[in-house]
Amino acid sequence: MKPDYKNWVPKNMLYLLAFFTLVSCIITFLLMGLLQTGAIKTILISFFLLSSIVLAIALIWMIRMYNAFSYDGKRKLSKEIINGIVNYIEVENDALVLDVGCGSGALTIAIAKRYPSAKIIGIDRWGKEYGSYNKKLCENNAKAENVNNVEFKKGDAVKLDFSDEYFDVVTSNYVYHNITGINRQKLLLETLRVLKKGGIFVIHDIFSESKYGDIHIFINKLKKMGYEDVQLIDTSNGMFMSKKEAIMYSINNSAILYGKK
C-alpha cells in the first residue's frame, strides 16, 4: 500500500481551467466565421481572444505548480518542504505534538516517523475547498507508512479544542494564510496558547505583510511576552526552493516562524 498525500493544487481546478480555455477558444473561432465584419464582431472576438489567452496562461501556470508540488513528480517540492520543516522540530521522548491543518497527514506522519516515541495529533477542518482531503485519507496514509503514534481529529485553528499549555510542540505547514476573516497574528497566538512552557513552535507559512501585517513587530511582541529564540527563517531563497521558484509560484514570502515558549 502506497501513501497518497494528494496535491494542494486540485485536479478539478485544472480540468475547469482547461474546459473554459477550450470553450473560449471555440467561441473565438466561431465568431470569426459566423459574424459579419463590424464593431460588434471586433469587440466580441477581442474579448474572447483575450479571455482565451488569460485562461491558457493560468492553466499553464497551475499545471507547472501541480507538477512541482506533486509527491510523484520530478521536483517533489512538497516532500522537500515537509522534510525541511521536520528538521526544525525538536521532540523529546513521550512528547505530545500538535500539527494544525494536517490536510492529508504528510507533516503529521513525517514527524511521527522521525520520533516514534512521541504522540502526534493532526487536526483539520477538512473543508470543501480541499474535498479530497479527509480524516480517512490521513489514517490510510499513516497505515501505509507503518506509523501508529498518530491521531487525526476534526478541529478548527481559529478555536482549538485543547486547554492551555497542552502540547510540547506545535507545528503547521502552509495553513494560516488560507484562513480568512480573522487577524492572523491572533490566529498564531491561539496556536501558541496550547503550547507548554518550554515547548517549541515551528510554523511554515507565507508571511507577507498583506496577510500578517508587520510580522517583525509580532516577533518583538512574542519576545516581550517571554518567548525565546524567536526567528523568521526565509525558506524561499535556496532552503526549500529557489528564489525563481518562489516568485513563480507566488510564495516568495515563505518562511518558518520558529521559537520557544
Order of alpha helices (4+ residues) and beta strands (2+ residues): alpha-alpha-alpha-beta-alpha-beta-alpha-beta-beta-alpha-beta-alpha-alpha-beta-alpha-beta
